[in-house]
Amino acid sequence: METLTFDKLPQAISQLLEKVNNIQDLLTGQQFQQSCQDEPLTITQAAKFLDLAVPTLYSKVSRKEIPVNKRGKRLYFYKSELEEWIKQGRKHTFNELRESIQLPRKNITLRRK
Protein backbone atom coordinates (compact mmCIF):
# COMPACT_ATOMS: atom_id res chain seq x y z
CA MET A 1 0.00 0.00 0.00
CA GLU A 2 1.44 3.33 -0.97
CA THR A 3 1.85 6.20 1.43
CA LEU A 4 -0.81 8.84 1.14
CA THR A 5 0.44 12.42 1.02
CA PHE A 6 -1.53 15.65 1.16
CA ASP A 7 -0.90 16.20 -2.56
CA LYS A 8 -2.37 12.79 -3.44
CA LEU A 9 -5.40 13.24 -1.19
CA PRO A 10 -7.83 14.54 -3.87
CA GLN A 11 -6.96 11.68 -6.22
CA ALA A 12 -7.32 9.11 -3.42
CA ILE A 13 -10.73 10.50 -2.44
CA SER A 14 -11.84 10.41 -6.05
CA GLN A 15 -10.81 6.74 -6.36
CA LEU A 16 -12.51 5.93 -3.08
CA LEU A 17 -15.77 7.58 -4.17
CA GLU A 18 -15.65 5.69 -7.47
CA LYS A 19 -15.23 2.38 -5.66
CA VAL A 20 -18.05 3.18 -3.22
CA ASN A 21 -20.33 4.07 -6.15
CA ASN A 22 -19.46 0.77 -7.86
CA ILE A 23 -20.29 -1.15 -4.69
CA GLN A 24 -23.56 0.76 -4.33
CA ASP A 25 -24.47 -0.04 -7.95
CA LEU A 26 -23.79 -3.74 -7.38
CA LEU A 27 -25.91 -3.82 -4.22
CA THR A 28 -28.74 -1.92 -5.87
CA GLY A 29 -28.71 -4.37 -8.78
CA GLN A 30 -28.89 -7.35 -6.41
CA GLN A 31 -31.76 -5.82 -4.47
CA PHE A 32 -33.62 -5.16 -7.72
CA GLN A 33 -33.16 -8.79 -8.82
CA GLN A 34 -34.41 -10.04 -5.46
CA SER A 35 -37.42 -7.74 -5.49
CA CYS A 36 -38.29 -8.89 -9.03
CA GLN A 37 -38.29 -12.49 -7.85
CA ASP A 38 -40.55 -11.61 -4.95
CA GLU A 39 -43.20 -9.96 -7.10
CA PRO A 40 -46.27 -12.15 -7.49
CA LEU A 41 -46.95 -13.62 -10.93
CA THR A 42 -50.39 -14.16 -12.36
CA ILE A 43 -51.35 -17.59 -13.64
CA THR A 44 -50.61 -16.49 -17.20
CA GLN A 45 -47.17 -15.16 -16.24
CA ALA A 46 -46.41 -18.31 -14.24
CA ALA A 47 -47.49 -20.54 -17.14
CA LYS A 48 -45.23 -18.59 -19.47
CA PHE A 49 -42.32 -18.78 -17.00
CA LEU A 50 -42.78 -22.56 -16.61
CA ASP A 51 -43.54 -23.07 -20.31
CA LEU A 52 -46.81 -24.80 -19.44
CA ALA A 53 -50.32 -24.31 -20.71
CA VAL A 54 -52.62 -22.44 -18.34
CA PRO A 55 -55.01 -25.44 -18.00
CA THR A 56 -52.03 -27.65 -17.09
CA LEU A 57 -51.04 -25.20 -14.40
CA TYR A 58 -54.60 -25.13 -13.06
CA SER A 59 -54.57 -28.94 -12.81
CA LYS A 60 -51.24 -28.89 -10.94
CA VAL A 61 -52.72 -26.34 -8.52
CA SER A 62 -55.84 -28.44 -7.95
CA ARG A 63 -53.68 -31.53 -7.24
CA LYS A 64 -51.51 -29.41 -4.88
CA GLU A 65 -48.39 -30.22 -6.90
CA ILE A 66 -47.12 -26.65 -7.17
CA PRO A 67 -46.70 -23.79 -4.65
CA VAL A 68 -49.47 -21.24 -5.04
CA ASN A 69 -51.03 -18.35 -3.14
CA LYS A 70 -54.74 -17.67 -3.43
CA ARG A 71 -56.40 -14.35 -2.74
CA GLY A 72 -60.11 -14.45 -3.38
CA LYS A 73 -60.56 -16.20 -6.71
CA ARG A 74 -57.12 -15.21 -8.00
CA LEU A 75 -54.01 -17.37 -7.96
CA TYR A 76 -50.55 -15.89 -7.49
CA PHE A 77 -47.13 -17.48 -7.80
CA TYR A 78 -43.70 -16.30 -6.69
CA LYS A 79 -40.85 -16.81 -9.11
CA SER A 80 -38.45 -17.87 -6.34
CA GLU A 81 -40.92 -20.55 -5.16
CA LEU A 82 -41.39 -21.81 -8.72
CA GLU A 83 -37.63 -22.02 -9.22
CA GLU A 84 -37.31 -24.00 -5.98
CA TRP A 85 -40.15 -26.30 -7.10
CA ILE A 86 -38.30 -26.96 -10.36
CA LYS A 87 -35.08 -27.74 -8.47
CA GLN A 88 -36.90 -30.26 -6.28
CA GLY A 89 -37.73 -32.30 -9.37
CA ARG A 90 -34.07 -32.84 -10.21
CA LYS A 91 -33.13 -36.44 -10.90
CA HIS A 92 -29.93 -37.66 -9.26
CA THR A 93 -27.14 -39.17 -11.30
CA PHE A 94 -26.01 -42.73 -10.72
CA ASN A 95 -22.84 -41.49 -9.00
CA GLU A 96 -24.84 -39.22 -6.67
CA LEU A 97 -27.11 -42.12 -5.73
CA ARG A 98 -24.12 -44.40 -5.10
CA GLU A 99 -22.48 -41.77 -2.89
CA SER A 100 -25.70 -41.15 -0.95
CA ILE A 101 -26.00 -44.82 0.03
CA GLN A 102 -22.19 -45.21 0.25
CA LEU A 103 -21.84 -48.36 -1.78
CA PRO A 104 -18.31 -49.45 -2.61
CA ARG A 105 -17.36 -48.74 -6.17
CA LYS A 106 -17.08 -51.92 -8.22
CA ASN A 107 -16.04 -52.42 -11.76
CA ILE A 108 -18.78 -54.33 -13.50
CA THR A 109 -17.86 -56.40 -16.49
CA LEU A 110 -20.27 -58.18 -18.73
CA ARG A 111 -19.41 -61.71 -19.75
CA ARG A 112 -20.74 -63.60 -22.68
CA LYS A 113 -21.56 -67.27 -22.35
Wavefront OBJ file of the C-alpha trace (Angstrom):
o trace
v 0.000 0.000 0.000
v 1.436 3.331 -0.971
v 1.851 6.204 1.434
v -0.810 8.836 1.141
v 0.436 12.423 1.024
v -1.527 15.651 1.163
v -0.904 16.195 -2.558
v -2.365 12.788 -3.445
v -5.402 13.238 -1.191
v -7.833 14.543 -3.872
v -6.957 11.682 -6.224
v -7.324 9.113 -3.416
v -10.727 10.496 -2.435
v -11.836 10.413 -6.050
v -10.811 6.741 -6.362
v -12.515 5.933 -3.077
v -15.765 7.575 -4.170
v -15.646 5.688 -7.470
v -15.228 2.378 -5.657
v -18.053 3.182 -3.220
v -20.328 4.067 -6.148
v -19.462 0.769 -7.858
v -20.288 -1.154 -4.686
v -23.555 0.764 -4.331
v -24.474 -0.036 -7.954
v -23.791 -3.741 -7.379
v -25.906 -3.821 -4.219
v -28.740 -1.921 -5.866
v -28.714 -4.371 -8.777
v -28.887 -7.354 -6.412
v -31.762 -5.818 -4.470
v -33.622 -5.164 -7.717
v -33.158 -8.787 -8.816
v -34.414 -10.043 -5.457
v -37.419 -7.743 -5.491
v -38.292 -8.891 -9.028
v -38.288 -12.488 -7.846
v -40.555 -11.612 -4.947
v -43.199 -9.965 -7.104
v -46.269 -12.154 -7.489
v -46.950 -13.622 -10.928
v -50.392 -14.159 -12.364
v -51.349 -17.589 -13.637
v -50.615 -16.485 -17.203
v -47.173 -15.162 -16.240
v -46.406 -18.308 -14.244
v -47.485 -20.536 -17.136
v -45.232 -18.586 -19.475
v -42.319 -18.784 -17.001
v -42.775 -22.559 -16.613
v -43.541 -23.066 -20.311
v -46.810 -24.796 -19.443
v -50.321 -24.310 -20.715
v -52.622 -22.442 -18.336
v -55.013 -25.444 -17.995
v -52.025 -27.653 -17.092
v -51.039 -25.202 -14.403
v -54.602 -25.127 -13.057
v -54.569 -28.936 -12.812
v -51.243 -28.886 -10.938
v -52.724 -26.340 -8.521
v -55.845 -28.441 -7.951
v -53.676 -31.525 -7.239
v -51.507 -29.410 -4.885
v -48.386 -30.219 -6.900
v -47.118 -26.653 -7.167
v -46.700 -23.795 -4.648
v -49.466 -21.237 -5.042
v -51.035 -18.346 -3.145
v -54.736 -17.669 -3.426
v -56.400 -14.354 -2.736
v -60.112 -14.453 -3.378
v -60.556 -16.198 -6.709
v -57.124 -15.212 -8.000
v -54.009 -17.371 -7.962
v -50.546 -15.891 -7.494
v -47.130 -17.476 -7.804
v -43.700 -16.304 -6.686
v -40.852 -16.812 -9.114
v -38.448 -17.866 -6.339
v -40.918 -20.546 -5.165
v -41.394 -21.807 -8.724
v -37.630 -22.020 -9.215
v -37.314 -23.998 -5.980
v -40.153 -26.298 -7.096
v -38.301 -26.957 -10.361
v -35.080 -27.739 -8.470
v -36.900 -30.263 -6.277
v -37.734 -32.299 -9.373
v -34.065 -32.840 -10.213
v -33.134 -36.442 -10.896
v -29.934 -37.658 -9.260
v -27.138 -39.168 -11.300
v -26.011 -42.729 -10.725
v -22.842 -41.487 -9.005
v -24.840 -39.224 -6.668
v -27.107 -42.118 -5.729
v -24.122 -44.397 -5.101
v -22.484 -41.774 -2.886
v -25.696 -41.152 -0.945
v -25.996 -44.822 0.029
v -22.194 -45.212 0.246
v -21.840 -48.362 -1.783
v -18.311 -49.445 -2.608
v -17.356 -48.736 -6.171
v -17.078 -51.917 -8.220
v -16.044 -52.420 -11.760
v -18.782 -54.328 -13.500
v -17.859 -56.402 -16.494
v -20.273 -58.180 -18.732
v -19.405 -61.709 -19.748
v -20.738 -63.595 -22.676
v -21.560 -67.269 -22.350
l 1 2 3 4 5 6 7 8 9 10 11 12 13 14 15 16 17 18 19 20 21 22 23 24 25 26 27 28 29 30 31 32 33 34 35 36 37 38 39 40 41 42 43 44 45 46 47 48 49 50 51 52 53 54 55 56 57 58 59 60 61 62 63 64 65 66 67 68 69 70 71 72 73 74 75 76 77 78 79 80 81 82 83 84 85 86 87 88 89 90 91 92 93 94 95 96 97 98 99 100 101 102 103 104 105 106 107 108 109 110 111 112 113
